[in-house]
Amino acid sequence: MRNEMMHRPVVKEELVAFMRERQKKLPGELGVVEEEAHRDGIPVIPHETVVFLQFFLGQLKPKKILEIGAAIGFSSSLMAQYVGEDGHVTTIDRFDVMIRKAKKTYERLGLTEKVTLLEGQAADILPELDEQYDFIFMDSAKSKYIEFLPECLRLLKVGGVLMVDDVFQGGTILEPVEDIPRSKRAIHRKLNQFLDTVMSHPDLTSSLLPLGDGVIMITKEKETIEL
């Protein structure tokens, strides 16, 4: 199903095309998975976000990564390339169709030992986790970001990074709620609440990036964050 928000670029269309077409492609089978997803209209992270993750994770050198929203397993497979021999990626998804596709992706790429897929609702799974993660990537239901935030911050190491995808709601995030279709108003309100919270919190540092439908990078400056 076409997601209209994935086709409303925040920056000029010609610049989006430049970032997606001119930056280096992924090598090997992972690159084939990306190409197939684009061909089949599966909403994986866009290529400009892929390239950014490659650069950023190459600098961060995380050992433990948590992802909320596995989809077909593409982004977790990408991130698994950057955790080193002794690192690991844990990802969460609740949709049976996506879970089956993700498992096939991990098998196809030889990552079944490198990536753990937890099946179920993130709201139920997150409170049960007790590891500390260097990097957390949240790309799930946008209305849940504000609800998942406390658990993400609890699980994130001090100085670690929480990256949250698709925060601009197709570029409509700043529009008055009255101008938003009724079916999307709850998402609009909760995304704005999420952004207001992380951008104004004294113990969080954040930066917005116009990649895809908007990304925000968040670090926590102290162990316990009160929201």
C-alpha positions in Angstrom: 0.0 0.0 0.0 1.4 3.4 -1.0 2.2 5.6 2.0 1.6 9.2 0.9 3.8 10.5 3.6 6.8 8.7 2.0 6.3 10.7 -1.2 6.2 14.2 0.1 9.8 15.3 0.3 10.8 17.9 2.9 13.5 19.3 0.7 13.4 20.0 -3.1 12.6 17.0 -5.1 15.7 17.4 -7.3 17.9 17.4 -4.2 16.2 14.3 -2.9 16.8 12.6 -6.2 20.5 13.6 -6.1 20.9 12.2 -2.6 19.2 9.0 -3.5 20.7 8.4 -6.9 24.2 9.8 -6.7 25.4 8.5 -3.3 27.2 5.1 -3.3 25.0 2.1 -3.4 25.1 -0.8 -1.0 27.3 -3.6 -2.1 26.4 -7.3 -2.3 23.2 -9.0 -1.3 22.1 -6.2 1.1 22.1 -3.8 -1.8 19.9 -6.3 -3.7 17.5 -6.4 -0.8 17.3 -2.6 -0.9 16.7 -2.5 -4.6 14.0 -5.2 -4.3 12.2 -3.2 -1.6 12.1 0.0 -3.6 10.9 -2.0 -6.7 8.1 -3.6 -4.7 7.1 -0.4 -2.9 8.1 -1.7 0.5 8.7 1.3 2.8 12.3 0.8 4.0 14.4 3.7 5.0 15.3 5.8 2.0 18.8 5.7 0.6 19.9 9.1 2.0 19.2 7.7 5.5 21.0 4.5 4.6 24.1 6.5 3.7 23.9 8.6 6.8 23.6 5.5 9.0 26.6 4.0 7.3 28.7 7.1 8.1 27.3 7.7 11.6 27.5 4.1 12.8 31.0 3.9 11.4 32.0 6.7 13.7 29.9 5.6 16.7 31.1 2.0 16.6 28.2 0.6 18.7 28.3 -2.8 20.2 24.6 -3.2 21.1 21.8 -1.8 19.0 18.0 -1.8 19.6 15.5 -1.2 16.9 11.8 -0.7 17.3 10.0 -1.6 14.1 11.8 -4.4 12.1 9.6 -4.3 9.0 11.3 -6.6 6.5 14.6 -6.6 8.4 16.5 -4.3 6.0 17.6 -1.5 8.4 18.5 -4.0 11.2 20.6 -5.9 8.6 22.3 -2.7 7.6 23.0 -1.8 11.3 24.4 -5.3 11.9 27.3 -4.5 9.6 28.6 -2.0 12.2 28.5 -3.8 15.5 31.7 -5.7 15.1 32.3 -9.4 15.7 31.1 -9.3 19.3 28.2 -6.9 18.8 24.5 -7.6 18.4 21.3 -6.1 17.1 17.9 -6.6 18.8 14.8 -5.6 16.9 11.0 -5.7 17.7 8.0 -6.1 15.5 4.4 -7.1 16.0 3.1 -7.8 12.4 3.2 -11.4 11.3 3.8 -10.6 7.7 6.8 -8.4 8.5 8.1 -10.9 11.0 8.1 -13.6 8.3 9.8 -11.3 5.8 12.4 -10.2 8.3 13.3 -13.7 9.2 13.8 -14.5 5.5 16.0 -11.4 5.2 18.3 -12.5 8.1 18.6 -16.0 6.7 19.3 -14.7 3.3 22.1 -12.4 4.6 23.5 -14.9 7.1 22.6 -12.7 10.1 20.5 -15.1 12.2 23.1 -15.1 14.9 23.7 -11.4 14.7 20.1 -10.2 14.9 17.5 -11.1 17.5 13.9 -10.5 16.5 11.5 -10.1 19.4 7.9 -10.7 18.3 5.1 -8.7 19.9 4.0 -5.3 21.0 6.9 -3.0 21.8 4.8 -1.6 24.7 5.0 -5.0 26.3 8.5 -6.0 25.3 10.4 -2.7 26.1 9.8 -2.8 29.9 11.1 -6.4 30.0 14.5 -5.4 28.5 17.3 -4.7 30.9 20.4 -4.3 28.7 22.0 -0.9 27.9 22.2 0.0 24.3 24.7 2.3 22.5 22.2 3.1 19.7 18.5 2.8 19.4 16.6 3.3 16.2 12.9 3.9 16.5 10.8 3.6 13.3 7.4 2.3 14.4 3.9 3.7 14.8 4.4 7.5 15.0 1.7 8.0 17.6 3.6 5.7 19.9 6.9 7.6 19.9 6.0 9.7 22.9 4.8 6.5 24.8 8.0 4.6 24.0 10.3 7.5 24.8 10.7 6.8 28.6 11.7 3.2 28.0 14.1 4.1 25.2 15.8 6.6 27.5 16.0 4.0 30.3 17.7 1.5 27.9 20.0 4.0 26.3 23.5 4.5 27.7 24.6 7.9 28.8 26.1 9.4 25.7 24.3 6.9 23.5 22.1 7.9 20.6 18.4 7.5 20.0 17.5 8.1 16.3 13.8 8.5 15.5 12.6 8.3 11.9 9.7 10.0 10.1 9.0 12.9 12.4 7.9 15.5 9.9 4.6 13.8 9.0 5.1 14.4 5.2 6.2 18.0 5.9 2.9 18.8 7.7 4.1 18.7 11.3 4.0 22.5 11.7 0.5 22.9 10.2 -2.4 23.8 12.5 -4.1 20.6 13.7 -7.4 21.9 12.2 -5.8 21.6 8.7 -4.8 18.0 9.2 -7.2 15.2 8.1 -9.1 13.9 11.1 -7.7 10.4 10.6 -4.2 11.8 11.1 -4.8 14.4 13.9 -3.9 12.0 16.8 -0.5 11.3 15.1 0.0 15.0 14.5 -0.6 15.9 18.1 1.5 13.1 19.5 4.4 13.7 17.2 4.4 17.4 18.1 4.3 16.4 21.8 7.2 14.1 21.2 9.3 16.8 19.4 8.5 19.4 22.0 9.6 17.1 24.8 12.9 16.0 23.4 13.9 19.4 22.0 13.2 21.3 25.2 14.4 18.8 27.8 17.4 20.1 29.8 19.1 16.7 30.0 18.7 15.7 26.3 20.6 17.0 23.3 18.8 16.7 19.9 19.3 17.6 16.3 16.8 17.5 13.4 17.9 16.2 10.0 15.9 16.6 6.8 16.5 12.9 5.7 13.5 11.1 4.2 10.4 12.3 6.2 12.6 13.8 8.9 15.0 12.3 11.5 15.8 13.4 15.0 19.0 12.4 16.8 18.9 12.4 20.6 21.5 11.9 23.2 21.0 11.7 27.0 23.4 13.6 29.2 22.6 11.9 32.6 21.7 8.4 33.7 18.1 9.1 34.9 15.9 11.3 32.7 12.6 12.6 34.2 10.0 13.4 31.6 
